[in-house]
């Protein structure tokens, strides 16, 4: 059951990244993020490691986005606390998805169920 939850959370995080890239007009990254969800069904250690790396980079992208958007809002004397809370939570959930995949892989070396 925990493995299923890890895959679902990772899939949602990847699709949310795809939506983020789509909104920014970065179509190649949109397609890549969406296609990487297929790796959730590959039972190999390399697939888990690729997903973990992508999710870790995704969490960093959310933090970068939070910084850029908050700086822009602060420069215009607009509130930015809620923006930081939301994007910080999204970054934390994305990082947690990578960690959950790691724990699944440690329980079943070489595969993810």
N, C-alpha and C positions, 0 to 999 in steps of 0.2 A: 504494500500500500504506500509506503514511504517513497519507493522508487517511482510510482505513478505520480505522486504529488510533486516530486522533483522534476519530472519530465513536463508536467502541466505548467508548473511555474516557469520553467526555462522557456517553454513554448510561448507563453504569454509575454515574457520579457523580450523575446526575439521579435514577436509581432508588434509590440509597442515600440521597439527600436525601428522597425520597418516603417511604422506610421510617422515617427519622428523624422526619419530621413526623407520620407515622401513629402512631408510638409515643408522641408527645407529644399526640396527640388533635387535631391541627390538620388536619382533613380537607380543607378548601379548599386548603391548601398542598400536601397530599399529592396531590390530583388535579391541581393545576397542575404540580407537578414531574413527575408521570408523563406528562401530556399534552405537556409541552414536548419530550419525546423525539421527537415527530413532526417537530419543526423540524429534526432531524438529516437529514431527507430533502428539505428545501427548498433548492433551489439558488439562493439569493439572499443578497446581502451583509447585508441587514437581519436575516435569520434567524441568521446567524453572530454578529452583534453582540448580538442578544437572548440567545442561548445563552451568549456570553461574559459578559454582565452577570449573568445568573442564576447561572452557575458562580462568578463572583467573589463574589457575595453569599452563595452557598452555602459557599464557603471561609471567609468571615467568620462565618457561622453556626456552622460547626464549631469555630472558635476561641472563639467566645462560649460554646458548649456546654462546651468543654474547661475554660474559666475557671470557669464556674458549678459544674460537677461537681467539679473539683479543689478549689475553695474549700469546698464542702460536705463533702468528704471530709477536708480539712485541719482543718476545724472540729471534726470528730469524732475527730481523731487517727488517721485511717486512711491507709494509703499511697495515693498518687495518681500516682506516677511512670509506671506502666504506662498508666494512663488518658490522661495527657498525651501519651505517646509514640504511642498508637494514634490518638487524635483529631487530634493534630498531623500524623500521616502522612496521615490521611483528608483533612484540610484542604489539605495540600500536593498530594496527587493531584488533588483537585478544582480547585485553582488551575492545576496542570499541564495538565489537560484544557482549560481556557479558553485557555491559552497555545498548546497544540497546534492548537486550532481557528483561532487567530490566524495561525499560520504556514501552515496550509493555505489560508486565505483570501488571504494575501499571495502565495502562489504562483499562485493562480487567482482574480484579482480578479473580484468580482461573483458568485462561486459557490464551492461546496464540493462536492467529488466524493465 
